[in-house]
Amino acid sequence: MSDVWVVVIVVGAATMLFKAAGPVFVGGRELPPRIRSVVDLLAPVMLTALVVTQTFGGNETITVDARVPGVAAGAVAVWRGVPLVPAMVIGAIVTAVVRQLGQ
Amino acid sequence: MSATTFAGSSQFAVGSILEDGGGIVAAITAALFLNARYAAISVSVASIFPGGRLRRFVESQLIVDESWALSGRSGRFEWPILVGSGLLLYVLWVASTALGTLVGGALEDPNVLGLDAAFAVLFLALAMPYLRERAALQAAALGGVIAFVLTPFTPPGVPLVAASAACLLGLRR
């Protein structure tokens, strides 16, 4: 079996278990209020962390590159009420243009 | 891989590590760190899944950042939105992966198109509805700082898991 398939199978199985952890083991029960108040913060926290890593992340470095103006433009668009897909396109175009100019 | 590991960032990580000759251990480790966040995410929506264990196992596979974020916009997580958007995303994801293997050779680096920034904007837009409350805003700011500070020192994925510590702010009150 090739290396690629080993990775696909191991990562696939582990990811399925990660995703099933809550629904299968915690199940349909309501969480206690104190735990609920912690878990409710996960969405804003995780999404913000994803914005940060997606904007500045490199290979174990902080990189400030053409993504920053693109994300900033996208952020302004979202702020002004531009719908999701056009806002993503604005972010992509600004980044692509800045990247081209920088080459 | 899109069919069995429905989580884009880990697929990109595996692809780039294997292509750079990083070896399978490095590729697996990176992907597991990146996807470990789903353990916490799945607990946050555990209560909305109906039915027996098998059904919950199958439906839980539709949890991705995007379907999860969409399903919680109203203030509480809603099962129809999570499963509906998850299914739609899954079909699109697998189909576009298949398309990508056919035409992908024509495009040397998709980031030339700024796709990396587009994903950051996507997460930002998904985060917005959650940031109306002061407590959520504070926790999100702390989580963002944790992720930023750890990014230069830890493998990708670790900053995300560590950022979830900011949720402990919910214990106040």
HADDOCK unambig.tbl for C-alpha pairs under 7 A between the chains (distance, minus, plus):
assign (segid A and resid 3 and name CA) (segid B and resid 24 and name CA) 6.37 0.50 0.50
assign (segid A and resid 7 and name CA) (segid B and resid 24 and name CA) 6.30 0.50 0.50
assign (segid A and resid 7 and name CA) (segid B and resid 28 and name CA) 5.94 0.50 0.50
assign (segid A and resid 8 and name CA) (segid B and resid 1 and name CA) 5.72 0.50 0.50
assign (segid A and resid 11 and name CA) (segid B and resid 5 and name CA) 6.88 0.50 0.50
assign (segid A and resid 11 and name CA) (segid B and resid 28 and name CA) 6.19 0.50 0.50
assign (segid A and resid 11 and name CA) (segid B and resid 31 and name CA) 6.61 0.50 0.50
assign (segid A and resid 11 and name CA) (segid B and resid 32 and name CA) 6.63 0.50 0.50
assign (segid A and resid 12 and name CA) (segid B and resid 4 and name CA) 5.16 0.50 0.50
assign (segid A and resid 12 and name CA) (segid B and resid 5 and name CA) 4.57 0.50 0.50
assign (segid A and resid 15 and name CA) (segid B and resid 5 and name CA) 6.38 0.50 0.50
assign (segid A and resid 15 and name CA) (segid B and resid 35 and name CA) 6.25 0.50 0.50
assign (segid A and resid 16 and name CA) (segid B and resid 61 and name CA) 6.23 0.50 0.50
assign (segid A and resid 18 and name CA) (segid B and resid 36 and name CA) 6.45 0.50 0.50
assign (segid A and resid 18 and name CA) (segid B and resid 38 and name CA) 5.44 0.50 0.50
assign (segid A and resid 18 and name CA) (segid B and resid 39 and name CA) 4.44 0.50 0.50
assign (segid A and resid 19 and name CA) (segid B and resid 38 and name CA) 5.36 0.50 0.50
assign (segid A and resid 19 and name CA) (segid B and resid 39 and name CA) 5.73 0.50 0.50
assign (segid A and resid 19 and name CA) (segid B and resid 42 and name CA) 5.45 0.50 0.50
assign (segid A and resid 19 and name CA) (segid B and resid 60 and name CA) 5.78 0.50 0.50
assign (segid A and resid 19 and name CA) (segid B and resid 61 and name CA) 5.94 0.50 0.50
assign (segid A and resid 19 and name CA) (segid B and resid 63 and name CA) 6.65 0.50 0.50
assign (segid A and resid 20 and name CA) (segid B and resid 42 and name CA) 6.72 0.50 0.50
assign (segid A and resid 20 and name CA) (segid B and resid 57 and name CA) 5.27 0.50 0.50
assign (segid A and resid 20 and name CA) (segid B and resid 60 and name CA) 5.32 0.50 0.50
assign (segid A and resid 20 and name CA) (segid B and resid 61 and name CA) 6.79 0.50 0.50
assign (segid A and resid 21 and name CA) (segid B and resid 39 and name CA) 5.84 0.50 0.50
assign (segid A and resid 21 and name CA) (segid B and resid 42 and name CA) 6.31 0.50 0.50
assign (segid A and resid 21 and name CA) (segid B and resid 43 and name CA) 6.81 0.50 0.50
assign (segid A and resid 22 and name CA) (segid B and resid 39 and name CA) 6.78 0.50 0.50
assign (segid A and resid 22 and name CA) (segid B and resid 42 and name CA) 4.55 0.50 0.50
assign (segid A and resid 22 and name CA) (segid B and resid 43 and name CA) 3.81 0.50 0.50
assign (segid A and resid 22 and name CA) (segid B and resid 46 and name CA) 4.75 0.50 0.50
assign (segid A and resid 23 and name CA) (segid B and resid 42 and name CA) 6.44 0.50 0.50
assign (segid A and resid 23 and name CA) (segid B and resid 43 and name CA) 6.70 0.50 0.50
assign (segid A and resid 23 and name CA) (segid B and resid 46 and name CA) 4.13 0.50 0.50
assign (segid A and resid 23 and name CA) (segid B and resid 47 and name CA) 6.90 0.50 0.50
assign (segid A and resid 23 and name CA) (segid B and resid 49 and name CA) 6.20 0.50 0.50
assign (segid A and resid 23 and name CA) (segid B and resid 56 and name CA) 5.75 0.50 0.50
assign (segid A and resid 23 and name CA) (segid B and resid 57 and name CA) 6.83 0.50 0.50
assign (segid A and resid 23 and name CA) (segid B and resid 60 and name CA) 6.42 0.50 0.50
assign (segid A and resid 24 and name CA) (segid B and resid 53 and name CA) 5.51 0.50 0.50
assign (segid A and resid 24 and name CA) (segid B and resid 56 and name CA) 5.90 0.50 0.50
assign (segid A and resid 24 and name CA) (segid B and resid 57 and name CA) 5.89 0.50 0.50
assign (segid A and resid 26 and name CA) (segid B and resid 43 and name CA) 6.94 0.50 0.50
assign (segid A and resid 26 and name CA) (segid B and resid 46 and name CA) 6.05 0.50 0.50
assign (segid A and resid 27 and name CA) (segid B and resid 46 and name CA) 5.57 0.50 0.50
assign (segid A and resid 27 and name CA) (segid B and resid 47 and name CA) 5.88 0.50 0.50
assign (segid A and resid 27 and name CA) (segid B and resid 49 and name CA) 7.00 0.50 0.50
assign (segid A and resid 28 and name CA) (segid B and resid 46 and name CA) 6.42 0.50 0.50
assign (segid A and resid 28 and name CA) (segid B and resid 47 and name CA) 4.30 0.50 0.50
assign (segid A and resid 28 and name CA) (segid B and resid 48 and name CA) 6.36 0.50 0.50
assign (segid A and resid 28 and name CA) (segid B and resid 49 and name CA) 6.06 0.50 0.50
assign (segid A and resid 28 and name CA) (segid B and resid 50 and name CA) 6.31 0.50 0.50
assign (segid A and resid 29 and name CA) (segid B and resid 47 and name CA) 5.46 0.50 0.50
assign (segid A and resid 30 and name CA) (segid B and resid 47 and name CA) 5.59 0.50 0.50
assign (segid A and resid 34 and name CA) (segid B and resid 171 and name CA) 6.39 0.50 0.50
assign (segid A and resid 37 and name CA) (segid B and resid 170 and name CA) 5.10 0.50 0.50
assign (segid A and resid 37 and name CA) (segid B and resid 171 and name CA) 6.80 0.50 0.50
assign (segid A and resid 38 and name CA) (segid B and resid 167 and name CA) 5.12 0.50 0.50
assign (segid A and resid 38 and name CA) (segid B and resid 168 and name CA) 5.59 0.50 0.50
assign (segid A and resid 38 and name CA) (segid B and resid 170 and name CA) 4.46 0.50 0.50
assign (segid A and resid 38 and name CA) (segid B and resid 171 and name CA) 6.31 0.50 0.50
assign (segid A and resid 39 and name CA) (segid B and resid 44 and name CA) 5.42 0.50 0.50
assign (segid A and resid 39 and name CA) (segid B and resid 167 and name CA) 6.75 0.50 0.50
assign (segid A and resid 40 and name CA) (segid B and resid 44 and name CA) 6.93 0.50 0.50
assign (segid A and resid 41 and name CA) (segid B and resid 136 and name CA) 5.89 0.50 0.50
assign (segid A and resid 41 and name CA) (segid B and resid 139 and name CA) 6.89 0.50 0.50
assign (segid A and resid 41 and name CA) (segid B and resid 167 and name CA) 5.23 0.50 0.50
assign (segid A and resid 41 and name CA) (segid B and resid 170 and name CA) 6.87 0.50 0.50
assign (segid A and resid 42 and name CA) (segid B and resid 164 and name CA) 6.44 0.50 0.50
assign (segid A and resid 42 and name CA) (segid B and resid 167 and name CA) 5.97 0.50 0.50
assign (segid A and resid 43 and name CA) (segid B and resid 69 and name CA) 6.59 0.50 0.50
assign (segid A and resid 44 and name CA) (segid B and resid 127 and name CA) 5.55 0.50 0.50
assign (segid A and resid 44 and name CA) (segid B and resid 130 and name CA) 5.50 0.50 0.50
assign (segid A and resid 44 and name CA) (segid B and resid 131 and name CA) 6.41 0.50 0.50
assign (segid A and resid 44 and name CA) (segid B and resid 136 and name CA) 6.26 0.50 0.50
assign (segid A and resid 44 and name CA) (segid B and resid 140 and name CA) 5.36 0.50 0.50
assign (segid A and resid 45 and name CA) (segid B and resid 139 and name CA) 6.08 0.50 0.50
assign (segid A and resid 45 and name CA) (segid B and resid 140 and name CA) 4.11 0.50 0.50
assign (segid A and resid 45 and name CA) (segid B and resid 143 and name CA) 5.29 0.50 0.50
assign (segid A and resid 45 and name CA) (segid B and resid 163 and name CA) 6.96 0.50 0.50
assign (segid A and resid 45 and name CA) (segid B and resid 164 and name CA) 6.37 0.50 0.50
assign (segid A and resid 45 and name CA) (segid B and resid 166 and name CA) 6.96 0.50 0.50
assign (segid A and resid 45 and name CA) (segid B and resid 167 and name CA) 6.99 0.50 0.50
assign (segid A and resid 46 and name CA) (segid B and resid 160 and name CA) 6.66 0.50 0.50
assign (segid A and resid 46 and name CA) (segid B and resid 163 and name CA) 6.99 0.50 0.50
assign (segid A and resid 46 and name CA) (segid B and resid 164 and name CA) 6.41 0.50 0.50
assign (segid A and resid 47 and name CA) (segid B and resid 123 and name CA) 5.66 0.50 0.50
assign (segid A and resid 47 and name CA) (segid B and resid 124 and name CA) 6.92 0.50 0.50
assign (segid A and resid 47 and name CA) (segid B and resid 127 and name CA) 5.52 0.50 0.50
assign (segid A and resid 48 and name CA) (segid B and resid 124 and name CA) 6.80 0.50 0.50
assign (segid A and resid 48 and name CA) (segid B and resid 127 and name CA) 6.55 0.50 0.50
assign (segid A and resid 48 and name CA) (segid B and resid 140 and name CA) 5.88 0.50 0.50
assign (segid A and resid 48 and name CA) (segid B and resid 143 and name CA) 6.99 0.50 0.50
assign (segid A and resid 48 and name CA) (segid B and resid 144 and name CA) 5.58 0.50 0.50
assign (segid A and resid 49 and name CA) (segid B and resid 143 and name CA) 5.94 0.50 0.50
assign (segid A and resid 49 and name CA) (segid B and resid 144 and name CA) 4.66 0.50 0.50
assign (segid A and resid 49 and name CA) (segid B and resid 147 and name CA) 5.60 0.50 0.50
assign (segid A and resid 49 and name CA) (segid B and resid 160 and name CA) 5.93 0.50 0.50
assign (segid A and resid 49 and name CA) (segid B and resid 163 and name CA) 6.56 0.50 0.50
assign (segid A and resid 50 and name CA) (segid B and resid 123 and name CA) 6.62 0.50 0.50
assign (segid A and resid 50 and name CA) (segid B and resid 160 and name CA) 6.92 0.50 0.50
assign (segid A and resid 51 and name CA) (segid B and resid 120 and name CA) 4.88 0.50 0.50
assign (segid A and resid 51 and name CA) (segid B and resid 123 and name CA) 5.76 0.50 0.50
assign (segid A and resid 51 and name CA) (segid B and resid 124 and name CA) 5.99 0.50 0.50
assign (segid A and resid 52 and name CA) (segid B and resid 144 and name CA) 6.16 0.50 0.50
assign (segid A and resid 52 and name CA) (segid B and resid 147 and name CA) 6.78 0.50 0.50
assign (segid A and resid 52 and name CA) (segid B and resid 148 and name CA) 6.30 0.50 0.50
assign (segid A and resid 53 and name CA) (segid B and resid 147 and name CA) 6.81 0.50 0.50
assign (segid A and resid 53 and name CA) (segid B and resid 148 and name CA) 6.93 0.50 0.50
assign (segid A and resid 54 and name CA) (segid B and resid 116 and name CA) 6.87 0.50 0.50
assign (segid A and resid 54 and name CA) (segid B and resid 120 and name CA) 5.36 0.50 0.50
assign (segid A and resid 55 and name CA) (segid B and resid 117 and name CA) 6.56 0.50 0.50
assign (segid A and resid 55 and name CA) (segid B and resid 120 and name CA) 6.03 0.50 0.50
assign (segid A and resid 57 and name CA) (segid B and resid 151 and name CA) 6.37 0.50 0.50
assign (segid A and resid 60 and name CA) (segid B and resid 151 and name CA) 5.78 0.50 0.50
assign (segid A and resid 60 and name CA) (segid B and resid 152 and name CA) 4.38 0.50 0.50
assign (segid A and resid 60 and name CA) (segid B and resid 153 and name CA) 5.88 0.50 0.50
assign (segid A and resid 60 and name CA) (segid B and resid 154 and name CA) 6.05 0.50 0.50
assign (segid A and resid 60 and name CA) (segid B and resid 155 and name CA) 5.94 0.50 0.50
assign (segid A and resid 60 and name CA) (segid B and resid 156 and name CA) 6.87 0.50 0.50
assign (segid A and resid 61 and name CA) (segid B and resid 151 and name CA) 6.20 0.50 0.50
assign (segid A and resid 61 and name CA) (segid B and resid 152 and name CA) 4.02 0.50 0.50
assign (segid A and resid 62 and name CA) (segid B and resid 151 and name CA) 6.44 0.50 0.50
assign (segid A and resid 62 and name CA) (segid B and resid 152 and name CA) 5.61 0.50 0.50
assign (segid A and resid 67 and name CA) (segid B and resid 117 and name CA) 5.13 0.50 0.50
assign (segid A and resid 70 and name CA) (segid B and resid 117 and name CA) 5.99 0.50 0.50
assign (segid A and resid 71 and name CA) (segid B and resid 117 and name CA) 5.63 0.50 0.50
assign (segid A and resid 71 and name CA) (segid B and resid 120 and name CA) 6.45 0.50 0.50
assign (segid A and resid 71 and name CA) (segid B and resid 121 and name CA) 5.73 0.50 0.50
assign (segid A and resid 74 and name CA) (segid B and resid 121 and name CA) 5.62 0.50 0.50
assign (segid A and resid 75 and name CA) (segid B and resid 121 and name CA) 6.54 0.50 0.50
assign (segid A and resid 78 and name CA) (segid B and resid 125 and name CA) 6.22 0.50 0.50
assign (segid A and resid 84 and name CA) (segid B and resid 122 and name CA) 6.94 0.50 0.50
assign (segid A and resid 84 and name CA) (segid B and resid 125 and name CA) 6.61 0.50 0.50
assign (segid A and resid 88 and name CA) (segid B and resid 118 and name CA) 4.58 0.50 0.50
assign (segid A and resid 88 and name CA) (segid B and resid 121 and name CA) 5.59 0.50 0.50
assign (segid A and resid 88 and name CA) (segid B and resid 122 and name CA) 6.23 0.50 0.50
assign (segid A and resid 89 and name CA) (segid B and resid 118 and name CA) 6.53 0.50 0.50
assign (segid A and resid 91 and name CA) (segid B and resid 117 and name CA) 5.82 0.50 0.50
assign (segid A and resid 91 and name CA) (segid B and resid 118 and name CA) 5.37 0.50 0.50
assign (segid A and resid 91 and name CA) (segid B and resid 121 and name CA) 6.60 0.50 0.50
assign (segid A and resid 92 and name CA) (segid B and resid 113 and name CA) 6.24 0.50 0.50
assign (segid A and resid 92 and name CA) (segid B and resid 114 and name CA) 4.09 0.50 0.50
assign (segid A and resid 92 and name CA) (segid B and resid 115 and name CA) 5.56 0.50 0.50
assign (segid A and resid 92 and name CA) (segid B and resid 117 and name CA) 5.59 0.50 0.50
assign (segid A and resid 92 and name CA) (segid B and resid 118 and name CA) 4.97 0.50 0.50
assign (segid A and resid 93 and name CA) (segid B and resid 113 and name CA) 6.90 0.50 0.50
assign (segid A and resid 93 and name CA) (segid B and resid 114 and name CA) 6.29 0.50 0.50
assign (segid A and resid 95 and name CA) (segid B and resid 114 and name CA) 5.02 0.50 0.50
assign (segid A and resid 95 and name CA) (segid B and resid 117 and name CA) 6.62 0.50 0.50
assign (segid A and resid 96 and name CA) (segid B and resid 112 and name CA) 5.67 0.50 0.50
assign (segid A and resid 96 and name CA) (segid B and resid 113 and name CA) 5.06 0.50 0.50
assign (segid A and resid 96 and name CA) (segid B and resid 114 and name CA) 4.71 0.50 0.50
